[in-house]
Amino acid sequence: MTDPSPTEIALEARLSDAARLFSPSAARNRDAIGDLLAGLLPPSARVLEIGSGTGEHAVSVCQRRPDIDWQPSDPDAASRASQNAWAAEAAPNMRPSLDLDLTRPGWAEPLDGVDALVCLNVIHIAPWAVAEAIAAASRTLLTGGGLVYLYGPYLEGDATAPSNIDFDRSLKSRNSQWGVRARSDVEALFAGAGWAAPDRHQMPANNLSLVFRRRSPL
């Protein structure tokens, strides 16, 4: 039975059914993300997701692409339990979730190489150091022609949606290290790690998907 008393995690109230958590934001965007990622990932892709939350996004992609090998992760124990419960229920190609905290030195050292690094709705509710850690790890974790997929709200100068400006103010009022990131800053960070300018996909509720691929050699 679904718990009628939701718990707030990652700035939203999440209902639970045993260990499984239900994210209102994931319910709104998981199909759009699942459709896009399912078409981007190479055959039999090995995927590492940073900050997997409830696990519903992972399930959405894994059900569309049963050939892939998806590694979820999260520093939050309740979220990891939810990811594992969702995997047992609906996505056998999801591995047991890892306790990854990108603010810990050496967090990526035990990990094997992957074909895709996925991070959804994380870098605006984390210190900028987390985005830097993802970019740094992308140098060594991504094999061959891998890709980095970032989803979330961004500041885009005069083109920024008013709702994202308001969201940025709200985040900074909660934690001075949080905030909606400028797309130019994110692109510059990943350019420094060897990635070309990303493909930009408009997503629901003024969010973007940024898809980074390796810069072609001259």
C-alpha positions as CSV (number, residue, x, y, z in Angstrom):
1,M,0.0,0.0,0.0
2,T,1.3,3.5,-0.8
3,D,2.3,5.5,2.2
4,P,-0.2,8.5,2.5
5,S,2.5,10.5,4.4
6,P,5.1,11.5,1.8
7,T,8.7,12.1,2.6
8,E,10.6,15.1,1.2
9,I,13.8,14.1,-0.7
10,A,15.5,16.3,-3.2
11,L,13.1,19.2,-2.8
12,E,9.9,17.2,-3.4
13,A,7.5,15.0,-1.4
14,R,7.8,11.4,-2.5
15,L,5.2,8.7,-1.7
16,S,6.4,5.2,-1.0
17,D,5.2,1.7,-1.5
18,A,7.4,-0.5,0.7
19,A,10.9,0.5,-0.4
20,R,9.9,1.9,-3.7
21,L,9.6,5.7,-3.9
22,F,7.5,7.7,-6.3
23,S,8.8,11.1,-7.6
24,P,6.3,13.6,-8.9
25,S,8.9,15.2,-11.2
26,A,9.9,11.8,-12.6
27,A,6.3,11.0,-13.4
28,R,6.2,14.2,-15.5
29,N,9.5,13.7,-17.4
30,R,10.5,10.0,-17.3
31,D,8.8,9.2,-20.7
32,A,10.5,12.1,-22.5
33,I,13.9,11.2,-21.0
34,G,13.4,7.5,-21.6
35,D,12.5,8.0,-25.3
36,L,15.5,10.3,-25.9
37,L,18.0,8.2,-24.1
38,A,16.8,5.0,-25.6
39,G,17.6,6.4,-29.0
40,L,21.0,7.7,-28.0
41,L,22.6,4.8,-26.3
42,P,24.7,2.3,-28.4
43,P,23.8,-1.4,-28.4
44,S,24.6,-3.2,-25.1
45,A,25.7,0.1,-23.6
46,R,27.1,0.1,-20.1
47,V,25.6,3.1,-18.3
48,L,26.6,4.8,-15.0
49,E,23.9,7.1,-13.6
50,I,24.9,9.7,-11.0
51,G,22.3,10.5,-8.4
52,S,19.6,8.0,-9.5
53,G,16.9,9.2,-7.1
54,T,13.9,7.0,-6.9
55,G,15.1,4.8,-9.8
56,E,12.1,5.5,-12.0
57,H,14.2,7.2,-14.8
58,A,16.5,4.2,-14.9
59,V,13.5,1.9,-15.2
60,S,12.0,4.0,-18.0
61,V,15.2,3.6,-20.1
62,C,15.9,0.0,-19.1
63,Q,12.4,-1.1,-20.2
64,R,12.8,0.5,-23.5
65,R,16.3,-0.9,-23.9
66,P,16.6,-4.4,-22.3
67,D,20.0,-4.8,-24.0
68,I,21.7,-2.2,-21.8
69,D,23.5,-2.6,-18.5
70,W,22.5,0.2,-16.1
71,Q,24.4,1.0,-12.9
72,P,22.4,3.3,-10.6
73,S,23.9,5.2,-7.7
74,D,23.1,7.6,-4.9
75,P,24.5,8.9,-1.6
76,D,21.1,8.6,0.0
77,A,20.3,5.2,1.5
78,A,16.5,5.4,1.0
79,S,17.0,6.3,-2.6
80,R,19.3,3.3,-3.2
81,A,16.8,1.0,-1.6
82,S,14.1,2.4,-3.9
83,Q,16.3,1.9,-6.9
84,N,16.9,-1.7,-5.9
85,A,13.2,-2.3,-5.3
86,W,12.3,-0.9,-8.7
87,A,14.9,-3.0,-10.4
88,A,13.6,-6.2,-8.7
89,E,10.1,-5.2,-9.8
90,A,10.5,-4.0,-13.3
91,A,14.1,-3.8,-14.7
92,P,16.4,-6.9,-14.4
93,N,19.1,-5.1,-16.4
94,M,19.6,-2.6,-13.5
95,R,22.5,-3.5,-11.2
96,P,22.4,-3.1,-7.4
97,S,22.8,0.6,-6.6
98,L,26.1,2.0,-5.5
99,D,26.8,4.4,-2.7
100,L,28.5,7.2,-4.6
101,D,29.2,10.6,-3.1
102,L,31.0,12.8,-5.6
103,T,32.3,15.1,-2.8
104,R,34.4,12.2,-1.5
105,P,38.0,12.0,-2.9
106,G,38.6,9.0,-5.1
107,W,34.9,8.1,-5.5
108,A,35.4,7.0,-9.1
109,E,38.6,4.9,-8.6
110,P,36.9,1.5,-8.1
111,L,34.6,1.9,-11.1
112,D,34.9,0.1,-14.4
113,G,34.7,2.0,-17.7
114,V,31.3,2.7,-19.2
115,D,29.8,3.8,-22.5
116,A,27.6,6.6,-21.0
117,L,27.5,8.8,-18.0
118,V,24.0,10.0,-17.1
119,C,23.1,12.7,-14.5
120,L,19.5,13.9,-14.2
121,N,18.4,16.8,-12.0
122,V,21.5,16.8,-9.8
123,I,23.9,19.6,-10.5
124,H,21.6,22.4,-9.4
125,I,20.9,20.8,-6.0
126,A,24.6,20.1,-5.3
127,P,27.8,22.1,-4.9
128,W,29.4,23.1,-8.2
129,A,32.2,20.7,-7.1
130,V,29.9,17.8,-8.1
131,A,29.6,19.0,-11.7
132,E,33.4,19.3,-11.7
133,A,33.7,15.8,-10.3
134,I,31.5,14.5,-13.1
135,A,33.6,16.3,-15.8
136,A,36.8,15.0,-14.3
137,A,35.6,11.4,-14.1
138,S,34.4,11.6,-17.7
139,R,38.0,11.7,-18.8
140,T,38.7,8.2,-17.5
141,L,35.4,6.4,-17.1
142,L,34.0,6.9,-20.6
143,T,35.4,4.4,-23.2
144,G,35.7,4.9,-26.9
145,G,33.0,7.2,-28.3
146,G,31.0,7.4,-25.1
147,L,28.6,10.2,-24.2
148,V,27.6,12.3,-21.2
149,Y,23.9,13.1,-20.7
150,L,22.9,15.9,-18.4
151,Y,19.3,16.8,-17.8
152,G,17.9,19.7,-15.8
153,P,17.1,23.5,-15.8
154,Y,19.7,26.0,-17.1
155,L,20.3,29.7,-17.2
156,E,20.6,30.9,-20.8
157,G,21.1,34.7,-20.5
158,D,18.2,36.7,-21.9
159,A,16.6,33.4,-23.1
160,T,16.2,32.0,-19.6
161,A,12.7,30.9,-18.7
162,P,11.3,33.1,-15.9
163,S,10.5,29.9,-13.9
164,N,14.2,28.9,-14.0
165,I,15.2,32.4,-12.7
166,D,12.7,32.0,-9.8
167,F,13.9,28.5,-9.2
168,D,17.5,29.7,-9.0
169,R,16.6,32.3,-6.4
170,S,14.7,29.6,-4.3
171,L,17.6,27.2,-4.5
172,K,20.2,29.8,-3.4
173,S,18.0,30.8,-0.5
174,R,18.1,27.2,0.7
175,N,21.8,26.6,0.2
176,S,24.3,29.1,-1.1
177,Q,26.2,26.3,-3.0
178,W,23.1,25.4,-5.0
179,G,21.6,27.1,-8.0
180,V,20.5,26.7,-11.6
181,R,23.7,26.5,-13.5
182,A,24.5,28.7,-16.5
183,R,24.6,26.5,-19.6
184,S,27.7,28.3,-20.8
185,D,29.5,27.4,-17.6
186,V,28.5,23.7,-17.9
187,E,29.6,23.6,-21.5
188,A,32.9,25.3,-20.7
189,L,33.5,22.8,-17.9
190,F,33.0,19.8,-20.2
191,A,35.0,21.4,-23.0
192,G,37.9,21.5,-20.6
193,A,37.5,17.7,-20.2
194,G,37.7,17.1,-23.9
195,W,34.0,17.1,-24.9
196,A,32.5,18.9,-27.9
197,A,29.7,21.4,-27.7
198,P,26.6,19.4,-26.7
199,D,23.5,18.6,-28.6
200,R,20.7,20.6,-27.0
201,H,17.2,19.0,-26.6
202,Q,14.3,21.0,-25.3
203,M,12.4,19.0,-22.6
204,P,9.3,19.4,-20.4
205,A,8.9,22.3,-18.0
206,N,11.8,24.4,-19.4
207,N,14.4,21.8,-18.8
208,L,17.1,20.8,-21.3
209,S,19.0,17.6,-22.2
210,L,22.6,18.3,-23.0
211,V,24.3,15.4,-24.8
212,F,28.1,15.6,-24.9
213,R,30.3,13.6,-27.2
214,R,34.1,13.4,-27.6
215,R,35.7,16.2,-29.5
216,S,36.9,15.0,-32.9
217,P,40.7,15.0,-33.3
218,L,42.1,17.6,-35.7
